[in-house]
Amino acid sequence: MKPQETVTVESNHVSCDGGGSAGHPRIYLEIGPSGKVVCPYCARRFVLPKSRD
């Protein structure tokens, strides 16, 4: 099984469409206090950098 991608982002608001031609409907996600969120369709992880000034 292919490991899911982890994407480092600079915003608390992200969108995910699964990427490529076999993606999924675009959804919008909000990163909470944990600093990460996982797409419920494709399990792609979005994380904020550990240090944000």
C-alpha positions as CSV (number, residue, x, y, z in Angstrom):
1,M,0.0,0.0,0.0
2,K,1.3,3.4,-1.0
3,P,2.0,5.8,2.0
4,Q,-0.2,8.9,2.0
5,E,1.3,12.2,1.1
6,T,2.0,14.8,3.8
7,V,1.8,18.4,2.7
8,T,3.2,21.3,4.8
9,V,1.1,24.4,4.4
10,E,1.2,28.0,5.6
11,S,-2.6,28.5,6.1
12,N,-5.1,27.0,8.5
13,H,-7.5,26.6,5.6
14,V,-6.7,24.1,2.8
15,S,-8.5,22.3,0.0
16,C,-8.0,18.8,-1.3
17,D,-9.2,17.1,-4.5
18,G,-7.1,14.0,-4.3
19,G,-4.8,15.0,-7.1
20,G,-4.6,13.5,-10.6
21,S,-7.4,12.1,-12.7
22,A,-8.5,9.6,-10.1
23,G,-9.1,12.3,-7.4
24,H,-12.3,13.1,-5.5
25,P,-14.6,16.1,-5.1
26,R,-12.7,19.2,-3.9
27,I,-13.3,19.7,-0.2
28,Y,-12.2,22.4,2.2
29,L,-10.6,21.6,5.5
30,E,-9.6,23.6,8.5
31,I,-6.5,22.9,10.5
32,G,-7.2,23.1,14.3
33,P,-5.0,23.5,17.4
34,S,-3.3,20.1,16.7
35,G,-1.6,21.7,13.7
36,K,-2.7,18.9,11.3
37,V,-5.8,17.6,9.4
38,V,-6.4,14.5,7.3
39,C,-8.5,14.4,4.2
40,P,-11.4,11.9,4.8
41,Y,-11.4,10.8,1.2
42,C,-7.8,10.1,0.4
43,A,-6.0,10.4,3.8
44,R,-3.6,13.1,2.6
45,R,-2.2,14.9,5.6
46,F,-1.9,18.7,5.8
47,V,0.4,20.0,8.5
48,L,1.5,23.5,9.6
49,P,5.2,24.1,10.2
50,K,6.3,23.5,13.7
51,S,7.5,27.1,14.2
52,R,5.2,29.9,12.8
53,D,6.3,33.4,13.6
